[in-house]
Amino acid sequence: MLLQRIITALILVPLVVLAVFKLPSEYFSLVLGLITLVAAWEWGNLAGINSLVKRGVFLLALILPMMGIHFWTQILELTAQVLDWPDVRTYSGALEWLVIAPVLFWILTMILIRSSPTGVLNLKLKTRYKALIGWFVLLAFWMFLSRLKAFYGAEMVMYLLVLIWAADISAYFVGKKYGTIKLAPEISPGKTVAGLYGALIAGFICPVILSLSYGFEFMIASDFVLLSVLTVLVSIYGDLFLSVAKRQQGVKDSGSILPGHGGILDRIDSLIAATPFFYAGIYLIYRLVS
């Protein structure tokens, strides 16, 4: 299983890097949108949306706002070029404030899972509410990762991806080596407290390396370290959030599209939670230094 995971990762990682650095923001947004729709299809299964018609309606409910947000971002970028705005991010308007809702959602989710994992696992929600939650978190993920690329560049997107990958890898190997105390055994028996600490250590090392490489001032470097560690912490509970959904549905993986990895949701669960939080932090840091 581990060998299969490594082979799949070795194929996918170069493709992801090429997409991040070579695709213009509008095409990156489109590719990310397709990935998000596949994840939404998988979420439909976890939410109990068994009708193909209803599953299609669920996808359409995502596609319409995605198109609206995409075209609005493109209009802003075009207007910025015509009017010679120094920085389009200054004029991005109310859409930036929308990040507050997913950030609060993931913080609340983290608190609930930490304080009462059994209660969260036994929580019975109707299919329509599960669909609404999936719609909300997937739309936020697509929106703010697209905007991270459009407004802050490929390097920032790549940093977020490397941060989450490094945290996942560290959590796995540190947990395997030192993990004795379970983090949330009711939800995910494989996750340990040691793995959590391993992920947080990676979340500390990554921004330190970045700050030294780019010569950040101490205050900016400190903000970046804090943001990275908190982003990793939130990402871990994004993983546990999906584990709750899978356990409630009685399945091991969200899908089988990726050999050794399961479904798309299984691979991006941490990123879904991390993206809005990271975007909000980058936006605040930018506003403080500009």
Sequence and secondary structure as in RCSB ss.txt:
>XXXX:A:sequence
MLLQRIITALILVPLVVLAVFKLPSEYFSLVLGLITLVAAWEWGNLAGINSLVKRGVFLLALILPMMGIHFWTQI
LELTAQVLDWPDVRTYSGALEWLVIAPVLFWILTMILIRSSPTGVLNLKLKTRYKALIGWFVLLAFWMFLSRLKA
FYGAEMVMYLLVLIWAADISAYFVGKKYGTIKLAPEISPGKTVAGLYGALIAGFICPVILSLSYGFEFMIASDFV
LLSVLTVLVSIYGDLFLSVAKRQQGVKDSGSILPGHGGILDRIDSLIAATPFFYAGIYLIYRLVS
>XXXX:A:secstr
 HHHHHHHHHHHHHHHHHHHHHS HHHHHHHHHHHHHHHHHHHHHHHT   HHHHHHHHHHHHHHHHHHHHHHHH
HHHHHHHHT S GGGG GGGGGGGHHHHHHHHHHHHHHHH HHHHHT    HHHHHHHHHHHHHHHHHHHHHHHH
HH HHHHHHHHHHHHHHHHHHHHHHHHH  SEEETTTEEEEEHHHHHHHHHHHHHHHHHHHHHHT  HHHHHHHH
HHHHHHHHHHHHHHHHHHHHHHHHT SSS SSBTTTBSHHHHHHHHHHHHHHHHHHHHHHHHHH 
